Every structure is written in structure tokens, then in C-alpha cells.
């Protein structure tokens, strides 16, 4: 799936997808759940709450 297709499924821009993938942006909780639904995975398997977010 391309970033454009993924962004369309999530209702966000391609730039948002790029920022999440690169770790520059942490998604909101509703967006994290939408991402988890796309991959048919629990949200806690995709996002580690203990992981430090780069600044």
C-alpha cells in the first residue's frame, strides 16, 4: 500500500503518514486506533507507550 493510499484510508495527508513513519509525530489516540484497524492489529502492538518520542 502506498503512503497516498494509506493516508486516504486514515483521512490524513501523506505528510502526516511520513511524519508518523519517521517518528517525528505521534498520532492522536483516535488516529492510532484507525491505523490499528487498517492493519487488523491491537494498537499496543503498533505503538509502544514506553518508547521515547524524539524531539
PDB file of N, CA, C and O in Angstrom, chain B, residues numbered from 101:
ATOM      1  N   UNK B 101       0.854  -1.166   0.000  1.00  0.00           N
ATOM      2  CA  UNK B 101       0.000   0.000   0.000  1.00  0.00           C
ATOM      3  C   UNK B 101       0.903   1.233   0.000  1.00  0.00           C
ATOM      4  O   UNK B 101       1.885   1.295   0.740  1.00  0.00           O
ATOM      5  N   UNK B 102       0.567   2.186  -0.818  1.00  0.00           N
ATOM      6  CA  UNK B 102       1.363   3.407  -0.893  1.00  0.00           C
ATOM      7  C   UNK B 102       1.010   4.344   0.265  1.00  0.00           C
ATOM      8  O   UNK B 102      -0.015   4.175   0.925  1.00  0.00           O
ATOM      9  N   UNK B 103       1.863   5.318   0.494  1.00  0.00           N
ATOM     10  CA  UNK B 103       1.589   6.309   1.529  1.00  0.00           C
ATOM     11  C   UNK B 103       0.338   7.101   1.191  1.00  0.00           C
ATOM     12  O   UNK B 103      -0.430   7.463   2.083  1.00  0.00           O
ATOM     13  N   UNK B 104       0.130   7.369  -0.075  1.00  0.00           N
ATOM     14  CA  UNK B 104      -1.063   8.107  -0.506  1.00  0.00           C
ATOM     15  C   UNK B 104      -2.323   7.300  -0.197  1.00  0.00           C
ATOM     16  O   UNK B 104      -3.297   7.845   0.322  1.00  0.00           O
ATOM     17  N   UNK B 105      -2.307   6.002  -0.515  1.00  0.00           N
ATOM     18  CA  UNK B 105      -3.467   5.140  -0.239  1.00  0.00           C
ATOM     19  C   UNK B 105      -3.717   5.028   1.266  1.00  0.00           C
ATOM     20  O   UNK B 105      -4.856   5.100   1.726  1.00  0.00           O
ATOM     21  N   UNK B 106      -2.635   4.851   2.020  1.00  0.00           N
ATOM     22  CA  UNK B 106      -2.746   4.730   3.473  1.00  0.00           C
ATOM     23  C   UNK B 106      -3.315   6.012   4.071  1.00  0.00           C
ATOM     24  O   UNK B 106      -4.203   5.962   4.922  1.00  0.00           O
ATOM     25  N   UNK B 107      -2.810   7.146   3.632  1.00  0.00           N
ATOM     26  CA  UNK B 107      -3.297   8.436   4.117  1.00  0.00           C
ATOM     27  C   UNK B 107      -4.786   8.603   3.810  1.00  0.00           C
ATOM     28  O   UNK B 107      -5.545   9.089   4.648  1.00  0.00           O
ATOM     29  N   UNK B 108      -5.198   8.200   2.612  1.00  0.00           N
ATOM     30  CA  UNK B 108      -6.615   8.309   2.242  1.00  0.00           C
ATOM     31  C   UNK B 108      -7.482   7.437   3.145  1.00  0.00           C
ATOM     32  O   UNK B 108      -8.560   7.861   3.562  1.00  0.00           O
ATOM     33  N   UNK B 109      -7.023   6.226   3.451  1.00  0.00           N
ATOM     34  CA  UNK B 109      -7.782   5.347   4.353  1.00  0.00           C
ATOM     35  C   UNK B 109      -7.940   5.966   5.742  1.00  0.00           C
ATOM     36  O   UNK B 109      -8.967   5.803   6.400  1.00  0.00           O
ATOM     37  N   UNK B 110      -6.897   6.681   6.169  1.00  0.00           N
ATOM     38  CA  UNK B 110      -6.901   7.264   7.512  1.00  0.00           C
ATOM     39  C   UNK B 110      -7.560   8.636   7.560  1.00  0.00           C
ATOM     40  O   UNK B 110      -7.929   9.116   8.633  1.00  0.00           O
ATOM     41  N   UNK B 111      -7.707   9.267   6.398  1.00  0.00           N
ATOM     42  CA  UNK B 111      -8.267  10.612   6.370  1.00  0.00           C
ATOM     43  C   UNK B 111      -7.270  11.675   6.798  1.00  0.00           C
ATOM     44  O   UNK B 111      -7.638  12.688   7.391  1.00  0.00           O
ATOM     45  N   UNK B 112      -5.975  11.426   6.484  1.00  0.00           N
ATOM     46  CA  UNK B 112      -4.920  12.388   6.805  1.00  0.00           C
ATOM     47  C   UNK B 112      -4.106  12.645   5.546  1.00  0.00           C
ATOM     48  O   UNK B 112      -4.337  12.021   4.511  1.00  0.00           O
ATOM     49  N   UNK B 113      -3.153  13.568   5.639  1.00  0.00           N
ATOM     50  CA  UNK B 113      -2.297  13.858   4.493  1.00  0.00           C
ATOM     51  C   UNK B 113      -1.149  12.858   4.410  1.00  0.00           C
ATOM     52  O   UNK B 113      -0.829  12.170   5.380  1.00  0.00           O
ATOM     53  N   UNK B 114      -0.544  12.793   3.243  1.00  0.00           N
ATOM     54  CA  UNK B 114       0.630  11.946   3.063  1.00  0.00           C
ATOM     55  C   UNK B 114       1.750  12.424   3.981  1.00  0.00           C
ATOM     56  O   UNK B 114       2.508  11.607   4.504  1.00  0.00           O
ATOM     57  N   UNK B 115       1.862  13.715   4.179  1.00  0.00           N
ATOM     58  CA  UNK B 115       2.892  14.266   5.068  1.00  0.00           C
ATOM     59  C   UNK B 115       2.711  13.756   6.499  1.00  0.00           C
ATOM     60  O   UNK B 115       3.697  13.518   7.197  1.00  0.00           O
ATOM     61  N   UNK B 116       1.481  13.590   6.936  1.00  0.00           N
ATOM     62  CA  UNK B 116       1.228  13.047   8.276  1.00  0.00           C
ATOM     63  C   UNK B 116       1.736  11.617   8.358  1.00  0.00           C
ATOM     64  O   UNK B 116       2.369  11.240   9.344  1.00  0.00           O
ATOM     65  N   UNK B 117       1.466  10.822   7.338  1.00  0.00           N
ATOM     66  CA  UNK B 117       1.940   9.436   7.305  1.00  0.00           C
ATOM     67  C   UNK B 117       3.463   9.411   7.355  1.00  0.00           C
ATOM     68  O   UNK B 117       4.042   8.624   8.104  1.00  0.00           O
ATOM     69  N   UNK B 118       4.115  10.257   6.575  1.00  0.00           N
ATOM     70  CA  UNK B 118       5.575  10.328   6.553  1.00  0.00           C
ATOM     71  C   UNK B 118       6.103  10.686   7.941  1.00  0.00           C
ATOM     72  O   UNK B 118       7.068  10.081   8.409  1.00  0.00           O
ATOM     73  N   UNK B 119       5.490  11.649   8.596  1.00  0.00           N
ATOM     74  CA  UNK B 119       5.929  12.080   9.923  1.00  0.00           C
ATOM     75  C   UNK B 119       5.765  10.986  10.970  1.00  0.00           C
ATOM     76  O   UNK B 119       6.617  10.833  11.846  1.00  0.00           O
ATOM     77  N   UNK B 120       4.683  10.227  10.888  1.00  0.00           N
ATOM     78  CA  UNK B 120       4.473   9.107  11.819  1.00  0.00           C
ATOM     79  C   UNK B 120       5.523   8.029  11.560  1.00  0.00           C
ATOM     80  O   UNK B 120       6.130   7.512  12.497  1.00  0.00           O
ATOM     81  N   UNK B 121       5.737   7.690  10.285  1.00  0.00           N
ATOM     82  CA  UNK B 121       6.708   6.653   9.936  1.00  0.00           C
ATOM     83  C   UNK B 121       8.121   7.013  10.398  1.00  0.00           C
ATOM     84  O   UNK B 121       8.880   6.143  10.824  1.00  0.00           O
ATOM     85  N   UNK B 122       8.462   8.277  10.312  1.00  0.00           N
ATOM     86  CA  UNK B 122       9.820   8.708  10.666  1.00  0.00           C
ATOM     87  C   UNK B 122       9.980   8.963  12.160  1.00  0.00           C
ATOM     88  O   UNK B 122      11.090   9.207  12.633  1.00  0.00           O
ATOM     89  N   UNK B 123       8.875   8.908  12.909  1.00  0.00           N
ATOM     90  CA  UNK B 123       8.943   9.124  14.345  1.00  0.00           C
ATOM     91  C   UNK B 123       8.937  10.584  14.760  1.00  0.00           C
ATOM     92  O   UNK B 123       9.160  10.889  15.932  1.00  0.00           O
ATOM     93  N   UNK B 124       8.689  11.493  13.828  1.00  0.00           N
ATOM     94  CA  UNK B 124       8.642  12.919  14.154  1.00  0.00           C
ATOM     95  C   UNK B 124       7.294  13.344  14.716  1.00  0.00           C
ATOM     96  O   UNK B 124       7.163  14.439  15.263  1.00  0.00           O
ATOM     97  N   UNK B 125       6.302  12.491  14.585  1.00  0.00           N
ATOM     98  CA  UNK B 125       4.943  12.835  15.014  1.00  0.00           C
ATOM     99  C   UNK B 125       4.310  11.608  15.640  1.00  0.00           C
ATOM    100  O   UNK B 125       4.352  10.516  15.073  1.00  0.00           O
ATOM    101  N   UNK B 126       3.727  11.793  16.806  1.00  0.00           N
ATOM    102  CA  UNK B 126       2.956  10.722  17.450  1.00  0.00           C
ATOM    103  C   UNK B 126       1.483  10.972  17.151  1.00  0.00           C
ATOM    104  O   UNK B 126       0.980  12.070  17.391  1.00  0.00           O
ATOM    105  N   UNK B 127       0.793   9.972  16.633  1.00  0.00           N
ATOM    106  CA  UNK B 127      -0.611  10.183  16.271  1.00  0.00           C
ATOM    107  C   UNK B 127      -1.489  10.354  17.502  1.00  0.00           C
ATOM    108  O   UNK B 127      -1.173   9.873  18.590  1.00  0.00           O
ATOM    109  N   UNK B 128      -2.583  11.043  17.300  1.00  0.00           N
ATOM    110  CA  UNK B 128      -3.590  11.148  18.358  1.00  0.00           C
ATOM    111  C   UNK B 128      -4.148   9.754  18.622  1.00  0.00           C
ATOM    112  O   UNK B 128      -3.972   8.843  17.813  1.00  0.00           O
ATOM    113  N   UNK B 129      -4.805   9.597  19.733  1.00  0.00           N
ATOM    114  CA  UNK B 129      -5.384   8.295  20.067  1.00  0.00           C
ATOM    115  C   UNK B 129      -6.391   7.830  19.007  1.00  0.00           C
ATOM    116  O   UNK B 129      -6.325   6.677  18.580  1.00  0.00           O
ATOM    117  N   UNK B 130      -7.319   8.688  18.570  1.00  0.00           N
ATOM    118  CA  UNK B 130      -8.255   8.227  17.521  1.00  0.00           C
ATOM    119  C   UNK B 130      -7.525   7.806  16.237  1.00  0.00           C
ATOM    120  O   UNK B 130      -7.910   6.824  15.601  1.00  0.00           O
ATOM    121  N   UNK B 131      -6.481   8.538  15.858  1.00  0.00           N
ATOM    122  CA  UNK B 131      -5.735   8.169  14.655  1.00  0.00           C
ATOM    123  C   UNK B 131      -4.976   6.866  14.873  1.00  0.00           C
ATOM    124  O   UNK B 131      -4.911   6.034  13.968  1.00  0.00           O
ATOM    125  N   UNK B 132      -4.408   6.678  16.042  1.00  0.00           N
ATOM    126  CA  UNK B 132      -3.710   5.425  16.353  1.00  0.00           C
ATOM    127  C   UNK B 132      -4.657   4.231  16.227  1.00  0.00           C
ATOM    128  O   UNK B 132      -4.267   3.180  15.720  1.00  0.00           O
ATOM    129  N   UNK B 133      -5.890   4.390  16.685  1.00  0.00           N
ATOM    130  CA  UNK B 133      -6.871   3.307  16.566  1.00  0.00           C
ATOM    131  C   UNK B 133      -7.253   3.060  15.110  1.00  0.00           C
ATOM    132  O   UNK B 133      -7.469   1.913  14.720  1.00  0.00           O
ATOM    133  N   UNK B 134      -7.341   4.118  14.297  1.00  0.00           N
ATOM    134  CA  UNK B 134      -7.638   3.928  12.872  1.00  0.00           C
ATOM    135  C   UNK B 134      -6.495   3.177  12.194  1.00  0.00           C
ATOM    136  O   UNK B 134      -6.735   2.300  11.364  1.00  0.00           O
ATOM    137  N   UNK B 135      -5.256   3.516  12.541  1.00  0.00           N
ATOM    138  CA  UNK B 135      -4.102   2.820  11.977  1.00  0.00           C
ATOM    139  C   UNK B 135      -4.146   1.344  12.365  1.00  0.00           C
ATOM    140  O   UNK B 135      -3.923   0.474  11.524  1.00  0.00           O
ATOM    141  N   UNK B 136      -4.430   1.063  13.622  1.00  0.00           N
ATOM    142  CA  UNK B 136      -4.508  -0.321  14.099  1.00  0.00           C
ATOM    143  C   UNK B 136      -5.590  -1.099  13.357  1.00  0.00           C
ATOM    144  O   UNK B 136      -5.399  -2.268  13.025  1.00  0.00           O
ATOM    145  N   UNK B 137      -6.723  -0.452  13.099  1.00  0.00           N
ATOM    146  CA  UNK B 137      -7.798  -1.127  12.370  1.00  0.00           C
ATOM    147  C   UNK B 137      -7.375  -1.471  10.943  1.00  0.00           C
ATOM    148  O   UNK B 137      -7.711  -2.541  10.435  1.00  0.00           O
ATOM    149  N   UNK B 138      -6.638  -0.563  10.295  1.00  0.00           N
ATOM    150  CA  UNK B 138      -6.179  -0.837   8.930  1.00  0.00           C
ATOM    151  C   UNK B 138      -5.302  -2.085   8.903  1.00  0.00           C
ATOM    152  O   UNK B 138      -5.407  -2.902   7.988  1.00  0.00           O
ATOM    153  N   UNK B 139      -4.438  -2.233   9.904  1.00  0.00           N
ATOM    154  CA  UNK B 139      -3.525  -3.378   9.957  1.00  0.00           C
ATOM    155  C   UNK B 139      -4.099  -4.574  10.707  1.00  0.00           C
ATOM    156  O   UNK B 139      -3.435  -5.602  10.842  1.00  0.00           O
ATOM    157  N   UNK B 140      -5.336  -4.441  11.198  1.00  0.00           N
ATOM    158  CA  UNK B 140      -6.017  -5.508  11.945  1.00  0.00           C
ATOM    159  C   UNK B 140      -5.102  -6.002  13.081  1.00  0.00           C
ATOM    160  O   UNK B 140      -4.829  -7.195  13.221  1.00  0.00           O
ATOM    161  N   UNK B 141      -4.649  -5.042  13.873  1.00  0.00           N
ATOM    162  CA  UNK B 141      -3.757  -5.327  14.993  1.00  0.00           C
ATOM    163  C   UNK B 141      -4.193  -4.494  16.195  1.00  0.00           C
ATOM    164  O   UNK B 141      -4.775  -3.422  16.028  1.00  0.00           O
ATOM    165  N   UNK B 142      -3.917  -4.977  17.396  1.00  0.00           N
ATOM    166  CA  UNK B 142      -4.171  -4.149  18.576  1.00  0.00           C
ATOM    167  C   UNK B 142      -3.242  -2.930  18.557  1.00  0.00           C
ATOM    168  O   UNK B 142      -2.084  -3.027  18.151  1.00  0.00           O
ATOM    169  N   UNK B 143      -3.750  -1.815  18.990  1.00  0.00           N
ATOM    170  CA  UNK B 143      -2.981  -0.572  18.966  1.00  0.00           C
ATOM    171  C   UNK B 143      -1.682  -0.705  19.764  1.00  0.00           C
ATOM    172  O   UNK B 143      -0.670  -0.109  19.395  1.00  0.00           O
ATOM    173  N   UNK B 144      -1.698  -1.473  20.847  1.00  0.00           N
ATOM    174  CA  UNK B 144      -0.494  -1.607  21.672  1.00  0.00           C
ATOM    175  C   UNK B 144       0.614  -2.406  20.971  1.00  0.00           C
ATOM    176  O   UNK B 144       1.769  -2.351  21.392  1.00  0.00           O
ATOM    177  N   UNK B 145       0.278  -3.136  19.921  1.00  0.00           N
ATOM    178  CA  UNK B 145       1.318  -3.817  19.146  1.00  0.00           C
ATOM    179  C   UNK B 145       1.994  -2.869  18.156  1.00  0.00           C
ATOM    180  O   UNK B 145       3.130  -3.103  17.743  1.00  0.00           O
ATOM    181  N   UNK B 146       1.299  -1.810  17.781  1.00  0.00           N
ATOM    182  CA  UNK B 146       1.852  -0.850  16.830  1.00  0.00           C
ATOM    183  C   UNK B 146       2.601   0.291  17.510  1.00  0.00           C
ATOM    184  O   UNK B 146       3.587   0.799  16.975  1.00  0.00           O
ATOM    185  N   UNK B 147       2.137   0.687  18.677  1.00  0.00           N
ATOM    186  CA  UNK B 147       2.706   1.836  19.369  1.00  0.00           C
ATOM    187  C   UNK B 147       3.073   1.445  20.787  1.00  0.00           C
ATOM    188  O   UNK B 147       2.230   0.974  21.550  1.00  0.00           O
ATOM    189  N   UNK B 148       4.336   1.642  21.135  1.00  0.00           N
ATOM    190  CA  UNK B 148       4.835   1.320  22.464  1.00  0.00           C
ATOM    191  C   UNK B 148       4.748   2.565  23.340  1.00  0.00           C
ATOM    192  O   UNK B 148       5.445   3.547  23.082  1.00  0.00           O
ATOM    193  N   UNK B 149       3.906   2.543  24.371  1.00  0.00           N
ATOM    194  CA  UNK B 149       3.757   3.729  25.217  1.00  0.00           C
ATOM    195  C   UNK B 149       5.030   4.048  26.002  1.00  0.00           C
ATOM    196  O   UNK B 149       5.181   5.165  26.496  1.00  0.00           O
ATOM    197  N   UNK B 150       5.930   3.099  26.124  1.00  0.00           N
ATOM    198  CA  UNK B 150       7.185   3.325  26.849  1.00  0.00           C
ATOM    199  C   UNK B 150       8.277   3.905  25.963  1.00  0.00           C
ATOM    200  O   UNK B 150       9.294   4.381  26.467  1.00  0.00           O
ATOM    201  N   UNK B 151       8.080   3.870  24.657  1.00  0.00           N
ATOM    202  CA  UNK B 151       9.098   4.356  23.733  1.00  0.00           C
ATOM    203  C   UNK B 151       9.196   5.858  23.806  1.00  0.00           C
ATOM    204  O   UNK B 151       8.180   6.553  23.828  1.00  0.00           O
ATOM    205  N   UNK B 152      10.425   6.369  23.846  1.00  0.00           N
ATOM    206  CA  UNK B 152      10.628   7.826  23.866  1.00  0.00           C
ATOM    207  C   UNK B 152      10.369   8.401  22.501  1.00  0.00           C
ATOM    208  O   UNK B 152      10.738   7.820  21.481  1.00  0.00           O
ATOM    209  N   UNK B 153       9.735   9.542  22.494  1.00  0.00           N
ATOM    210  CA  UNK B 153       9.476  10.260  21.254  1.00  0.00           C
ATOM    211  C   UNK B 153      10.633  11.217  21.018  1.00  0.00           C
ATOM    212  O   UNK B 153      10.942  12.029  21.890  1.00  0.00           O
ATOM    213  N   UNK B 154      11.290  11.140  19.844  1.00  0.00           N
ATOM    214  CA  UNK B 154      12.387  12.070  19.569  1.00  0.00           C
ATOM    215  C   UNK B 154      11.888  13.500  19.515  1.00  0.00           C
ATOM    216  O   UNK B 154      10.774  13.759  19.060  1.00  0.00           O
ATOM    217  N   UNK B 155      12.699  14.416  19.973  1.00  0.00           N
ATOM    218  CA  UNK B 155      12.315  15.848  19.953  1.00  0.00           C
ATOM    219  C   UNK B 155      13.144  16.612  18.987  1.00  0.00           C
ATOM    220  O   UNK B 155      12.963  17.821  18.838  1.00  0.00           O
TER     221      UNK B 155
END
